[in-house]
Amino acid sequence: MRLLTKILQSKGYTVSEALDGEEFKAKATELSPDLIIANADFWQQSDEVKALRFQKEMENVLFILLSGNTPNGSDHT
């Protein structure tokens, strides 16, 4: 995700990160993003985050889920 963040920022996009479901929901609601890129594991672990996708305010937001682990099992890239 760090590499993707750097690439998007270098192209002039504003990037915001969330570390848990509560922060994710707050930022998604507050920032009204055009696109949300989330770690698939994070998405699977939080019903609150999944429910956000079906809220009226999120109907035009694109969601991309990324999956991939390093050899030690972490998802940090």
Contacts in CASP RR format, 6 or more apart in sequence:
PFRMAT RR
TARGET T0000
AUTHOR 0000-0000-0000
METHOD contacts of the structure
MODEL  1
MRLLTKILQSKGYTVSEALDGEEFKAKATELSPDLIIANADFWQQSDEVK
ALRFQKEMENVLFILLSGNTPNGSDHT
1 17 0 8 1.000
1 37 0 8 1.000
1 39 0 8 1.000
1 66 0 8 1.000
1 75 0 8 1.000
1 76 0 8 1.000
1 77 0 8 1.000
2 76 0 8 1.000
2 77 0 8 1.000
3 77 0 8 1.000
4 37 0 8 1.000
4 66 0 8 1.000
4 77 0 8 1.000
5 15 0 8 1.000
5 17 0 8 1.000
8 15 0 8 1.000
9 15 0 8 1.000
16 27 0 8 1.000
16 31 0 8 1.000
16 33 0 8 1.000
18 24 0 8 1.000
18 26 0 8 1.000
18 27 0 8 1.000
18 28 0 8 1.000
20 46 0 8 1.000
21 42 0 8 1.000
21 46 0 8 1.000
21 48 0 8 1.000
21 49 0 8 1.000
22 48 0 8 1.000
24 38 0 8 1.000
24 42 0 8 1.000
24 46 0 8 1.000
24 49 0 8 1.000
24 52 0 8 1.000
25 48 0 8 1.000
25 49 0 8 1.000
25 52 0 8 1.000
28 36 0 8 1.000
28 52 0 8 1.000
28 58 0 8 1.000
28 61 0 8 1.000
29 52 0 8 1.000
29 57 0 8 1.000
32 57 0 8 1.000
33 61 0 8 1.000
34 61 0 8 1.000
34 62 0 8 1.000
35 61 0 8 1.000
35 62 0 8 1.000
35 63 0 8 1.000
35 64 0 8 1.000
36 61 0 8 1.000
36 62 0 8 1.000
36 63 0 8 1.000
36 64 0 8 1.000
37 63 0 8 1.000
37 64 0 8 1.000
37 65 0 8 1.000
37 66 0 8 1.000
38 49 0 8 1.000
38 63 0 8 1.000
38 64 0 8 1.000
38 65 0 8 1.000
38 66 0 8 1.000
39 65 0 8 1.000
39 66 0 8 1.000
39 67 0 8 1.000
39 75 0 8 1.000
40 65 0 8 1.000
40 66 0 8 1.000
40 67 0 8 1.000
40 68 0 8 1.000
41 67 0 8 1.000
41 75 0 8 1.000
42 49 0 8 1.000
43 49 0 8 1.000
43 50 0 8 1.000
43 65 0 8 1.000
52 58 0 8 1.000
53 63 0 8 1.000
68 75 0 8 1.000
69 75 0 8 1.000
70 76 0 8 1.000
70 77 0 8 1.000
END
